[in-house]
Amino acid sequence: MPIRWEHESARMVVIHVSGKLTLSEMQKSQAAVAPIFQAQGNMRLLLLLENFEGWQAGDGWEDTSFSDANDEYLSRYAIVGDEKWRDQALMFALDGLRPVEIQYFSSGQEAAARKWLDGD
């Protein structure tokens, strides 16, 4: 399974993505974490790209309904992955177009990402 997620603490959801990400897998994960975001509020999201191979080609990726409906419950979003994915991942996360603080950290910097997520 390319996506595995866990509700790690009251304010933190961690999502592990590996292989080629498909739209259907992403949508299933979004549907599962949305109620957590909405119930908790002020959530932090840690996205770990592990052996990531990119996004499956196809239509539907432009849908922003998840972020539109849930950004008010999300305060910080950290992405950890290989540097080759930095620009595409930040673009995919709509960095600069959302009210959520988004930071990208290189592979091996998960501890730094977690420290940044814990800040206020």
Secondary structure, DSSP 4 states (H G I P E B T S, - for coil): --EEEEEEETTEEEEEEEEEEPHHHHHHHHHHHHHHHHHH-SEEEEEEEEEEEEE--SS-TT--HHHHHHGGGEEEEEEEE-GGGHHHHHHHTTTTTSSSEEEEEETT-HHHHHHHHH--
